[in-house]
Amino acid sequence: MAIEKKASTYQKAHRINRDASRHGTFAEIGAGQEVARWFFRVGGAAATVAKTISAYDMAVSDAIYGPSDRYVSRHRLRAMLDYEYDLLLQRLSDKRGSESAFFCFADTSAMGSSSRNEPGRSWVGVRFQHRPQFAPSEIILHVRMQEPDNVQKQEVLGILGVNLLYGAFYHWQDPNALIRSLRDDLARERYEVDMIRFAGPAFAGVDNRLMSLQLVEQAFTPAAMFSAGGEVLQPSEALFRKPVLIERGSFRPVTRTSMELLARACAQFTEALGAGCEDPIVVMEMSLRNLLSGDRIEHDDFLARVDILGALGKTVIISNFGYYYGLAEYLRICTDQPIVFALGVPNLRRLFDDSYYTGLPGGILESCGRLFTSGIKLYVHPYRGTPAGPLITAENMKVAPHLRHLYLHLVENGMIVPIRVAGEKNLHILPKEVLRMIQSGNPAWEQLVPQPGVDLIKQRRVFGYSGEKN
């Protein structure tokens, strides 16, 4: 079977211009008319372009789209799409609505500072009819442009915009292929897409959580985020100037002990922040490594985990970070407020195991330096190896002799903080043991998993559940 050759940006723009059914508006703010420019460059734009507009002056922009606190924001992008799409229909639907599939493309961008090597960022979206006279569908995404030079950032935005339009028009039936096509003619290191959202009749069966997973799987971003209700979030927007409490894990399944750990850490963190401070946003993070089954990700298994966490009211991050410091550095880009990792003693032990860092040139010292350099703290929940075994805490945990002084330094300086525990029930039970109970048909697992998790595992028969054995 022949492999379809990827179209170039020029070829994509040219095909759209030759498609008599496509007609629409381009509204671009902050980076020039970089997307519309492609359609004029290849020729035949009169068939495609109804209007282009760049409302740069804030007073002019506000007069058209309404006031906004942040001009490079999802709110401003949506105002642009609403206004321009509605205006397009008002002016042209009677004249050519029966034969034209209308669209509105919009972006609002900040190119950053070339002298300070700041990344550019842009909210980009398209509202379009996948067929004439159909209700519109929509794709919105957030882009970080990594190029140091503003001209190169503008080039990235122009190519990405053409890719997005082409994908919306010709790949709408296959959203995974649409996402892949955003990479065409663009090297991976030039930009990052850290949020994408599909909506409307063309995408009626699309689960945006799986689309977030695709962004991470296809290396468009190191992390993607969505709310308990499944709404896709842009991390910098969701975490902006907020304290963050995060727990990493596979959550296969999430256990009552894990939820108690998080609740105790949250109470202790909130107390440490003091009166008048905003409450921390609580996030559960899963890495791609924790989602793999062999060499592939089981999407039903993934959705079961996030549905349980959603039922428990938790925001979720999917990432490709192996080491804690990578996730910490990413979160620090999103917020300037305190960040705390909540974890148990077994995971803390792993962080102080030299073999965990075989792929890191500086080993454990590099990891600790990068993890704790910007005020990150670890809140550590105690653990018992057996039901009657001694209680192991962050204060009495043993580490290798050559790491003892490093560990004591971190504890004594408040970078590793013990979580205070009132009750000590089930501190010896780990998620992998609960999973074995589920798979072996031992009904005792139901006492160890929050009720929403019990209900969902039974309903969907996930995690190897097949009913209790007699």
C-alpha positions in Angstrom: 0.0 0.0 0.0 1.4 3.4 -1.1 2.1 5.9 1.7 0.4 9.2 1.1 2.9 12.0 0.6 2.5 14.9 3.0 1.4 18.2 1.3 3.6 21.2 1.8 2.3 24.4 3.3 2.2 25.9 -0.2 0.2 22.9 -1.5 -2.2 23.0 1.4 -3.0 26.7 0.9 -3.3 26.2 -2.8 -5.8 23.3 -2.5 -7.9 25.4 -0.1 -7.9 28.3 -2.5 -9.1 25.9 -5.3 -11.9 24.5 -3.1 -14.9 26.4 -4.3 -16.9 25.4 -1.2 -14.6 27.1 1.3 -15.1 30.8 2.1 -14.3 32.8 5.2 -12.7 35.4 7.3 -9.2 35.8 8.8 -8.8 37.8 12.0 -5.2 38.0 13.4 -3.8 40.1 16.2 -0.3 40.5 17.5 1.9 38.8 14.9 0.9 40.2 11.5 -1.4 38.5 9.1 0.8 35.5 8.9 -1.8 32.9 8.1 -3.8 35.0 5.6 -0.5 35.9 3.9 -0.1 32.2 2.7 -3.4 32.3 0.8 -2.5 35.5 -1.0 1.0 34.2 -1.7 -0.2 31.0 -3.5 -2.7 32.9 -5.7 -6.5 32.5 -6.1 -7.3 33.9 -2.6 -10.4 35.7 -3.9 -12.2 32.4 -3.9 -11.4 31.7 -0.3 -11.0 35.0 1.6 -14.0 37.0 2.3 -12.1 39.4 4.7 -8.9 39.8 6.6 -8.6 42.1 9.6 -5.9 43.0 12.2 -7.3 45.2 15.0 -4.0 46.1 16.7 -4.9 49.2 18.6 -6.5 48.2 21.9 -9.2 50.8 21.6 -10.1 49.6 18.1 -9.9 45.9 19.2 -12.2 46.6 22.3 -14.7 48.5 20.1 -15.0 45.5 17.8 -14.7 42.5 20.2 -15.4 44.0 23.6 -13.0 44.8 26.5 -10.7 42.1 27.9 -8.3 41.9 30.8 -5.9 39.8 28.8 -5.6 40.3 25.1 -3.8 37.0 24.4 -6.4 34.7 26.0 -9.0 32.2 25.3 -11.6 34.8 26.1 -10.3 37.2 23.4 -10.0 34.4 20.8 -13.6 33.3 21.4 -14.8 36.9 21.1 -13.1 37.2 17.8 -14.5 33.9 16.5 -18.0 34.9 17.7 -18.0 38.3 16.2 -16.4 37.5 12.8 -18.3 34.3 12.2 -21.7 35.8 13.0 -20.8 38.8 10.8 -19.8 36.5 7.9 -23.1 34.7 8.0 -25.1 37.9 8.2 -23.4 39.3 5.1 -23.1 36.2 2.9 -25.4 33.4 4.0 -28.3 34.5 1.7 -26.0 35.1 -1.2 -23.9 31.9 -1.1 -25.0 29.9 2.0 -26.3 26.9 0.0 -23.0 26.3 -1.7 -20.4 27.6 0.7 -19.0 26.0 3.9 -18.2 29.1 5.8 -15.2 29.4 8.2 -13.6 32.0 10.5 -9.9 31.7 11.4 -8.6 33.7 14.3 -5.4 34.1 16.4 -4.3 36.5 19.1 -0.6 36.4 19.8 2.3 37.8 21.9 5.7 37.3 20.3 7.6 37.7 23.5 11.0 39.4 23.7 13.8 38.5 21.3 16.4 40.1 23.7 15.3 38.1 26.7 14.7 34.9 24.6 11.1 34.8 25.7 8.8 32.3 24.0 5.9 33.6 21.9 2.5 32.4 22.6 -0.8 32.4 20.8 -4.4 31.3 21.0 -5.5 30.0 17.7 -8.9 28.8 16.5 -11.1 28.0 13.6 -14.9 27.8 13.5 -16.1 26.1 10.4 -19.0 24.3 8.7 -17.8 20.9 7.6 -20.5 21.0 5.0 -22.6 23.9 3.6 -25.6 24.9 5.8 -24.5 22.7 8.7 -24.0 24.0 12.3 -20.4 25.1 12.9 -17.7 23.1 14.6 -14.6 24.5 16.3 -11.0 23.7 17.1 -9.2 25.9 19.6 -5.5 25.4 20.6 -2.8 27.2 22.6 0.7 27.5 21.1 4.1 28.3 22.6 6.6 29.3 19.9 10.1 28.4 21.0 12.1 30.3 18.3 14.3 33.1 19.6 13.6 35.5 16.7 10.2 37.1 16.2 10.3 36.6 12.4 10.8 32.9 13.0 7.9 32.9 15.5 5.7 34.5 12.9 6.7 31.9 10.4 5.7 29.2 12.8 2.3 30.7 13.4 1.7 31.1 9.6 2.5 27.5 8.8 0.6 26.2 11.9 -2.5 28.2 10.9 -2.5 26.7 7.4 -2.0 23.2 8.9 -5.0 23.8 11.2 -7.3 25.0 8.5 -6.3 22.1 6.2 -6.8 19.6 9.0 -10.2 21.1 9.8 -11.4 20.9 6.2 -9.9 17.6 5.1 -9.2 15.5 8.3 -12.1 16.4 10.5 -13.3 12.8 10.4 -10.0 11.6 11.9 -8.9 14.0 14.8 -5.8 11.9 15.5 -4.6 12.5 11.9 -5.6 16.1 12.2 -3.4 16.5 15.2 -0.5 14.8 13.5 -0.8 17.1 10.5 -0.1 20.1 12.7 3.5 19.0 12.6 3.8 19.3 8.8 6.6 21.6 7.6 7.5 22.4 11.3 10.3 20.9 13.3 9.3 19.6 16.7 11.6 22.0 18.6 10.1 25.1 17.1 6.8 25.2 19.0 4.6 23.5 21.5 0.8 22.9 21.5 -0.2 22.4 25.1 -4.0 22.5 24.7 -6.5 21.5 22.0 -10.2 21.4 22.2 -12.7 20.1 19.6 -16.4 20.9 19.6 -19.4 20.8 17.3 -21.2 18.3 15.1 -18.1 17.4 13.1 -16.6 16.1 16.4 -19.6 14.7 18.1 -17.8 11.5 19.2 -14.6 13.1 20.2 -13.4 12.9 23.8 -11.1 15.9 24.4 -9.3 14.0 27.2 -8.1 11.5 24.6 -7.1 14.4 22.4 -5.0 15.8 25.3 -3.4 12.5 25.6 -2.6 12.6 21.9 -0.7 15.9 22.3 1.6 14.2 24.9 1.9 10.9 22.9 2.8 12.8 19.7 5.3 15.0 21.6 3.5 18.3 20.9 3.8 19.1 24.6 5.4 17.5 27.7 2.1 17.9 29.6 -1.7 18.4 29.1 -4.3 19.2 31.6 -8.1 18.8 32.1 -10.6 19.5 34.8 -12.7 17.0 36.9 -15.5 17.6 34.4 -13.3 16.7 31.4 -12.9 20.3 30.2 -9.5 20.8 28.6 -7.4 23.4 30.4 -4.3 25.4 29.4 -1.8 24.8 32.2 -0.4 28.3 32.4 -3.9 29.8 32.4 -5.3 27.3 35.0 -2.3 27.6 37.4 -1.5 31.3 36.9 -0.5 32.7 40.3 -1.9 29.8 42.2 -0.3 27.5 44.8 -0.1 23.9 43.5 -0.4 20.6 45.4 0.4 17.7 43.1 0.4 13.9 43.6 2.0 11.6 41.0 0.9 8.1 40.5 -0.6 5.5 38.2 -3.9 5.5 40.1 -4.6 2.0 38.9 -6.7 2.1 41.1 -6.7 5.2 43.2 -7.0 4.1 46.9 -8.5 5.5 50.0 -5.0 5.8 51.4 -3.9 7.9 48.4 -6.9 10.2 48.9 -6.2 10.5 52.7 -2.6 11.4 51.9 -3.7 14.1 49.5 -6.3 15.5 52.0 -3.8 15.6 54.8 -1.2 17.2 52.6 -3.7 19.8 51.4 -4.7 20.7 55.0 -1.1 21.1 56.0 -0.1 23.1 52.9 -3.1 25.4 53.3 -2.1 26.0 57.0 1.5 26.7 55.9 0.3 29.3 53.3 -1.4 31.3 56.0 -4.5 33.4 56.3 -5.4 35.5 53.2 -3.6 33.2 50.7 -5.4 31.5 48.0 -6.2 27.8 48.5 -3.9 25.5 46.5 -5.2 23.9 43.3 -4.9 20.1 43.7 -3.7 18.1 40.8 -3.3 14.4 40.1 -0.5 13.6 37.6 0.0 10.5 35.5 3.0 10.0 33.3 2.9 8.2 29.9 5.1 5.5 31.5 2.3 4.7 34.0 -0.3 4.4 31.2 1.7 1.9 29.0 0.5 -1.7 28.6 3.4 -3.3 26.8 4.3 -0.7 24.1 0.9 0.9 23.8 -1.6 2.9 25.8 -5.0 1.3 26.5 -7.4 4.2 26.1 -10.3 2.5 28.0 -8.0 1.9 30.9 -6.8 5.6 30.8 -10.4 6.9 30.7 -11.4 4.7 33.6 -8.7 6.2 35.7 -9.5 9.8 34.8 -13.2 9.2 35.2 -12.6 7.9 38.8 -10.4 10.9 39.5 -13.0 13.2 38.0 -15.7 11.7 40.1 -13.5 12.5 43.1 -13.3 16.2 41.9 -9.7 16.1 40.9 -7.9 18.0 38.1 -5.6 15.8 36.0 -2.3 16.3 34.3 -0.9 13.8 31.8 2.8 14.2 31.2 5.9 12.5 29.8 8.1 13.5 32.7 10.1 10.6 34.2 11.9 12.6 37.0 10.2 14.8 39.5 12.3 17.8 38.7 11.1 17.8 35.1 7.5 18.2 36.3 8.6 20.7 38.9 10.3 22.9 36.3 7.3 22.7 34.1 4.9 23.8 36.9 7.3 26.6 37.8 6.8 28.1 34.3 3.0 28.1 35.0 3.0 29.7 38.5 5.2 31.8 40.8 3.5 30.5 43.9 4.5 27.6 46.2 4.5 24.1 44.8 4.2 21.0 46.9 4.5 17.3 45.9 2.5 14.9 48.1 4.0 11.4 48.2 4.4 8.4 50.4 7.5 7.0 51.9 7.8 4.2 49.2 8.1 6.9 46.5 10.5 9.0 48.6 12.7 5.9 48.9 12.8 5.6 45.2 13.9 9.3 44.9 16.9 8.4 47.1 17.9 5.3 45.2 20.9 5.9 43.0 19.7 3.4 40.4 16.7 5.7 39.6 19.1 8.1 38.0 21.2 5.9 35.7 20.1 8.1 32.7 21.0 11.4 34.4 24.6 12.6 34.0 24.7 14.4 37.4 22.8 11.6 39.2 20.9 12.3 42.4 22.8 15.5 43.0 21.6 17.0 39.7 18.1 15.8 40.4 17.9 17.4 43.9 19.5 20.6 42.7 16.9 21.0 39.9 14.0 19.8 42.0 14.5 22.0 45.1 16.1 25.1 43.5 12.9 27.1 43.2 11.2 26.5 46.5 9.6 23.1 45.8 8.8 21.0 48.8 7.9 17.3 49.3 5.2 16.5 51.8 5.7 12.9 52.8 3.1 10.5 54.2 4.2 7.7 56.6 4.1 4.0 55.7 4.2 0.6 57.4 5.9 -2.3 55.6 3.5 -4.7 57.4 0.3 -4.2 59.5 2.3 -4.6 62.7 5.5 -3.1 61.4 7.2 0.1 62.6 5.9 3.4 61.3 8.3 4.9 58.8 8.2 8.6 58.4 10.2 11.3 56.5 12.1 11.9 59.8 13.2 8.3 60.5 13.5 6.8 56.9 16.8 5.2 56.3 18.9 6.1 53.2 22.2 4.8 51.9 25.1 6.0 54.1 26.6 8.2 51.3 23.3 10.0 51.0 22.6 10.5 54.7 23.9 14.0 55.0 22.2 15.2 51.8 18.9 13.7 53.1 19.2 15.3 56.5 20.0 18.7 54.9 16.8 18.6 53.0 14.7 17.5 56.0 16.3 20.1 58.4 15.8 22.9 55.9 12.1 22.1 55.4 12.3 20.9 51.8 11.1 17.4 52.9 8.2 17.8 55.3 6.5 15.0 57.2 2.7 14.8 56.9 1.0 14.6 60.3 -1.2 11.5 60.6 -4.0 11.1 63.1 -5.0 7.5 62.2 -2.7 4.8 60.9 -5.1 2.3 59.3 -4.0 0.7 56.0 -0.7 2.4 55.8 0.9 -0.9 54.6 -1.3 -1.3 51.5 0.0 -0.2 48.2 -2.0 0.3 44.9 -0.3 -2.7 43.3 -1.6 -4.9 46.1 -5.2 -3.5 45.6 -4.9 -4.3 41.9 -3.9 -7.9 42.7 -7.0 -8.2 44.9 -9.2 -6.9 42.0 -7.7 -9.3 39.5 -7.8 -12.3 41.8 -11.5 -11.7 42.8 -10.7 -10.9 46.5 -13.7 -8.7 47.6 -11.6 -7.0 50.2 -10.4 -4.4 47.6 -13.8 -2.7 47.8 -12.9 -1.4 51.3 -9.7 0.1 50.0 -11.0 2.1 47.0 -13.2 5.2 47.2 -16.8 4.3 46.4 -16.9 6.1 42.9 -13.9 3.9 42.0 -15.6 0.8 43.2 -18.7 1.5 41.2 -16.9 2.4 38.0 -14.5 -0.6 38.1 -17.5 -2.9 38.5 -19.6 -1.2 35.8 -16.8 -1.2 33.2 -14.9 -4.3 34.3 -11.6 -2.5 34.1 -8.2 -3.3 35.8 -8.8 -7.0 35.3 -12.0 -7.1 37.3 -14.3 -10.0 36.3 -16.5 -10.4 39.4 -15.7 -11.8 42.9 -14.8 -15.5 43.1 -16.7 -17.8 45.4 
